């Protein structure tokens, strides 16, 4: 039918506000099925489909198609660190030439073409491609700034994708801190992968603190406890929480409730399984109880994987059968 509509209008039975073609009996059943399928997707999956920009008849198939087109990363590190950025910048300079500079929010760029700090603490001249290939490595900055690669034409490269940011040399010199990224998309993806507070805020924008496993509105529970008198807070906690959480944790939630006591951002594909440094698509909101249970299950899985790995290693090691003469 090539029509756009708001699924909530269907749920609220507001058919009069919808296109006339929706009134046809044969179309109505298709639309109801579409809405049921759309509602079965989590808020994060719905976001993926919306951002894909594709026309679709099946929300579930549209999500599968959108995720196929995404580049899958595989990292067992939770966040991108300044050390990771420094290593990526150095690799870019070694492979493509140019130099690196230290950029900070408080000051202008410190061009490291005049001084480089090596592993042994010594200072050397400009890191040219030939010197880079000789195996020199730069220590990550201990300051609040980032090491940023600059190509041979003097263009600063994006901290996220290592592509030119598109700013002129004059703009870069005037405010190097604003030349960290080539686009708003790269900026958002970088902060999601490197800053826990930003990541949590973005997940909250989409899922509003509602647990994706048990559907508890954990954010609402937090606000109720926070605003209630201390003497009444314990009674507001569900029996599930009081029976499954440690006493010291419950006491802290009652004494000084904080948002982080009630819901956490969880990796759908766990970090130990390669789901670290991920986009929002691999994240979900879990209440504290569901997160605690899932973490315990994953700990058992990790332990089992380690035991299997150790058993395989020992089984392939024939040296223990050899006898010294």
C-alpha positions in Angstrom: 0.0 0.0 0.0 3.1 2.2 0.4 1.5 4.1 3.3 3.1 5.5 6.5 1.2 5.3 9.7 1.6 5.3 13.5 1.2 1.9 15.0 -0.3 3.4 18.1 -3.3 4.6 16.1 -4.0 1.0 15.3 -3.6 -0.1 18.9 -6.0 2.7 20.0 -8.5 1.7 17.2 -8.3 5.2 15.6 -9.1 4.0 12.1 -10.8 7.2 11.1 -7.4 9.0 11.3 -5.8 6.5 8.9 -5.8 6.4 5.1 -9.0 5.3 3.5 -7.4 2.1 2.0 -7.0 0.9 5.6 -10.7 0.5 5.9 -10.8 -2.3 3.3 -11.3 -5.7 5.0 -8.5 -7.4 3.1 -6.1 -4.7 4.1 -7.1 -4.4 7.7 -6.0 -8.0 8.5 -2.6 -7.3 6.9 -2.2 -4.1 8.9 -3.1 -5.8 12.2 -0.5 -8.5 11.5 2.1 -5.8 10.7 1.4 -4.0 13.9 1.6 -7.2 16.0 5.0 -8.0 14.4 6.3 -4.5 14.9 5.2 -4.5 18.6 7.0 -7.8 19.1 10.4 -6.1 18.3 12.2 -4.4 21.1 12.6 -0.6 21.1 16.2 -1.0 20.0 15.3 -3.2 17.1 12.6 -0.8 16.0 15.2 1.9 16.0 17.4 -0.2 13.7 14.6 -0.6 11.2 13.6 3.1 11.3 17.2 4.2 10.8 17.6 1.8 7.8 15.3 4.0 5.7 13.9 1.0 3.8 10.4 0.3 2.8 9.2 -2.9 4.3 6.2 -5.2 4.7 7.6 -7.4 7.5 9.3 -5.6 10.4 11.1 -8.8 11.5 12.6 -9.4 8.0 13.4 -5.7 7.7 15.4 -5.9 10.9 17.3 -9.0 9.7 18.1 -7.2 6.4 19.3 -4.1 8.2 21.6 -6.1 10.5 23.1 -8.0 7.6 24.2 -4.8 6.1 26.0 -3.6 9.2 29.7 -4.3 9.7 30.1 -6.8 12.6 32.8 -5.9 15.1 34.4 -8.5 17.3 36.0 -7.1 20.5 36.4 -8.5 24.0 37.1 -5.0 25.4 34.2 -3.1 26.9 35.1 0.4 25.7 37.4 2.2 23.3 40.2 3.8 25.4 42.6 6.6 24.7 45.3 4.0 24.2 43.1 2.4 21.5 42.8 5.7 19.7 46.5 6.4 20.0 47.3 3.0 18.5 44.9 3.5 15.6 46.3 6.9 14.9 49.9 5.6 15.0 49.0 2.7 12.6 47.4 5.2 10.2 50.6 7.3 10.2 52.8 4.3 9.7 50.8 3.0 6.8 49.8 6.2 5.0 52.3 8.8 6.2 51.7 12.1 8.0 52.2 12.8 11.7 50.2 12.7 15.0 49.3 15.5 17.3 47.9 15.7 20.8 44.6 17.6 21.0 43.0 18.6 24.3 39.8 20.5 25.2 41.6 23.1 27.2 44.4 24.0 24.8 45.3 24.1 21.1 46.9 21.1 19.3 50.4 20.1 20.4 52.0 19.0 17.2 54.0 15.9 18.0 56.0 16.3 14.8 58.5 18.3 17.0 58.7 15.8 19.8 57.6 12.2 20.2 57.7 10.2 23.4 59.0 6.7 22.9 58.5 3.6 25.0 61.8 4.3 26.8 60.8 7.9 27.5 63.2 9.4 25.0 62.3 12.3 22.6 62.8 12.1 18.9 62.1 14.3 15.9 59.1 14.1 13.6 57.6 10.7 13.1 57.9 10.3 9.4 56.7 7.1 7.6 60.2 5.7 7.4 60.8 6.2 11.1 57.3 4.7 11.8 58.2 1.6 9.8 61.4 1.3 11.8 59.2 0.2 14.8 59.0 3.4 16.9 55.9 3.5 19.1 54.4 6.4 20.8 53.1 6.2 24.4 49.4 7.1 24.8 49.0 10.6 26.3 48.6 10.7 30.0 46.5 13.9 29.7 42.8 14.3 29.0 43.5 14.7 25.2 43.7 12.3 22.3 46.5 11.5 19.8 45.1 12.4 16.4 46.5 11.4 13.1 47.2 14.2 10.5 47.7 13.2 6.8 50.5 14.5 4.5 48.2 17.4 3.4 47.7 18.6 6.9 44.2 17.3 7.2 43.3 15.9 10.7 41.7 12.5 10.6 38.6 11.4 12.4 39.2 9.6 15.8 36.5 7.1 14.8 37.1 6.1 11.2 40.5 7.7 10.4 39.1 9.6 7.4 39.7 13.4 6.9 37.4 15.5 9.0 36.9 18.0 6.2 38.0 21.1 8.1 40.5 23.6 6.7 44.0 24.0 8.2 43.0 27.4 9.6 39.9 25.9 11.3 41.9 23.1 12.7 44.5 25.4 14.2 41.9 27.7 15.6 40.0 24.9 17.4 41.6 21.5 17.1 39.2 20.0 19.6 36.3 20.5 17.2 38.2 18.6 14.5 38.0 15.2 16.2 35.3 13.7 14.0 34.2 13.8 10.3 30.5 13.6 11.0 27.9 13.6 13.8 27.4 9.9 13.2 31.0 9.1 13.8 30.9 11.3 16.9 27.9 9.5 18.3 29.3 6.1 17.6 32.6 7.0 19.2 31.0 8.2 22.4 28.7 5.2 22.6 31.7 3.0 22.5 33.9 5.0 24.8 31.8 6.7 27.4 29.5 4.8 29.8 27.5 7.9 30.8 26.8 8.8 27.2 25.9 5.1 26.3 23.5 4.9 29.2 21.8 8.2 28.3 21.3 7.0 24.6 19.9 3.7 25.7 17.5 5.5 28.1 16.3 7.7 25.2 15.1 4.6 23.4 14.0 2.2 26.2 13.2 4.6 29.0 14.5 2.3 31.8 12.1 -0.5 31.0 13.6 -4.0 31.4 13.6 -5.8 28.1 13.2 -9.3 29.7 10.5 -8.8 32.4 9.1 -5.5 31.2 9.4 -3.9 34.6 9.7 -0.1 34.4 12.8 0.1 36.6 13.2 3.9 36.1 9.7 4.4 37.4 10.5 2.2 40.4 13.6 4.2 41.1 11.7 7.5 41.0 9.0 6.2 43.4 11.6 5.0 45.9 13.6 8.2 45.6 10.6 10.4 46.3 9.1 8.3 49.0 9.9 8.7 52.8 12.7 6.4 53.9 10.3 4.5 56.2 8.1 3.5 53.2 10.8 2.7 50.6 11.3 -1.0 51.6 7.6 -1.7 51.1 7.7 -0.4 47.6 10.2 -3.1 46.5 8.6 -6.1 44.9 9.1 -9.5 46.8 11.1 -10.7 43.8 13.7 -8.0 44.5 13.8 -8.5 48.2 14.2 -12.3 47.8 16.9 -12.2 45.0 19.2 -9.3 45.9 21.8 -9.3 48.7 20.8 -7.5 51.9 23.6 -4.9 51.7 22.5 -4.0 48.2 18.8 -3.7 49.3 19.9 -1.5 52.2 21.8 0.8 49.9 18.8 1.1 47.5 16.6 2.0 50.5 19.1 4.4 52.2 20.3 6.3 49.1 18.5 5.1 45.9 20.3 5.9 42.7 19.3 5.2 39.1 22.2 2.7 38.7 20.7 0.5 41.6 17.6 -0.2 39.5 18.6 -0.8 35.9 21.8 -1.5 33.9 22.8 -1.5 30.3 23.5 -5.0 29.2 25.4 -6.4 26.2 23.1 -8.8 24.2 26.1 -10.5 22.7 28.3 -10.5 25.8 31.7 -8.8 25.9 33.6 -12.0 26.5 31.9 -13.4 23.4 33.2 -10.5 21.2 30.3 -8.0 21.8 32.4 -5.3 23.3 32.9 -1.8 21.8 29.5 -2.2 20.2 26.8 0.1 18.8 23.4 0.5 20.4 22.0 -2.4 18.5 23.8 -4.8 20.8 22.6 -3.1 24.0 19.5 -3.6 26.1 18.0 -2.3 29.4 17.8 -4.9 32.2 16.5 -4.4 35.7 18.9 -5.2 38.5 17.3 -8.6 39.2 17.4 -9.8 35.5 20.9 -8.4 35.0 22.1 -10.2 38.1 20.6 -13.5 36.9 22.0 -13.1 33.3 25.4 -12.2 34.6 25.5 -15.3 36.8 24.5 -17.5 33.8 27.2 -15.9 31.6 29.8 -16.5 34.4 29.0 -20.2 34.3 29.2 -20.1 30.5 32.7 -18.5 30.6 33.8 -21.0 33.2 32.6 -23.9 31.0 34.4 -22.5 28.0 37.6 -22.1 29.9 37.4 -25.7 31.2 36.7 -27.0 27.7 39.6 -25.0 26.3 41.9 -26.3 29.0 40.8 -29.9 28.4 41.4 -29.5 24.7 44.8 -28.1 25.3 45.7 -30.9 27.7 44.3 -33.5 25.4 46.5 -32.4 22.5 49.6 -32.2 24.7 51.5 -35.5 24.2 54.6 -34.4 26.2 53.0 -35.6 29.4 53.1 -39.2 28.1 56.8 -39.0 27.4 59.2 -40.6 29.9 62.7 -39.2 30.4 65.5 -41.8 30.3 
